[in-house]
Amino acid sequence: MGGVVELWVVMLIIAAAAFAPLGYFIYKFTKDSSQPFGEIEPHGDSPSLVNDMAEKAIKFIGGLVGKK
């Protein structure tokens, strides 16, 4: 009977470890008004030097490819 109890305890520990990330995500999602990772910046609303440079590079490469 002791083997069954030990197996049950080990399985309980494995199950707790397996479902801990899901429980943490649910906790964070319900904690911050349905935003699991807190307040995030909306995409595309703020100007960025990196975004401007990437758009210029894409247009430049597109122009080179379009000429061929």
N, C-alpha and C positions, 0 to 999 in steps of 0.2 A: 504494500500500500504506500510505502514511503517513496517508491520510484514514481508513482503516479502523481503524487503531490509535488515532487521535485520537477517533473516534466511540466506540470501545470504552471508552476512558478516561472520556469524558464520561458515557456511560451508566452506568458503574460508580459515578461520583460521584453521579449522580442517584439511583441505586438505594440507595446508602448513606444518603443524606439522607432518602429516603422510608421506609426501614425502621428508622431510628435510634430513633424513639419506641417502636416495638414491641420492639426490643432492650432499651431502657432499662426498659420495663415488666416484661419477663421477668426482667431482672437484679434489679430491686427486689422482685419477687414471690418469687424464690427466695432472696434474701438474708435477709429478716427473717421466717423461719419461715412462709412462705406468707401473709404479710400485706404487700401491695404498698405500703401507705402507712404502715407502722409500726403502733404500738399506737394504736387508736382507741377512743373511749368508746362503750360500747353505748348504743343509743337507748332512752329511756324509763326508765332505771334511776336516774337522779339527779334530784332535785328542782331546779326552776329557776323563778325569778321570772317569766321571760318565758313559759315554758310555762303556769304558773298563770294569768297574765293572759290568755293566748290562750284557755285553756279557759273562763275566766269570760266573755270576750267572745263566744265561740261559743255558750255557753249563753244569754247575754242576747239575742243576735240570734235564736237559735232560739226563745226564748220570745216575742219580738215577732212573729216570722213566724207562729208557731203560734196566736196570738190572733186573727189576721185570718181 
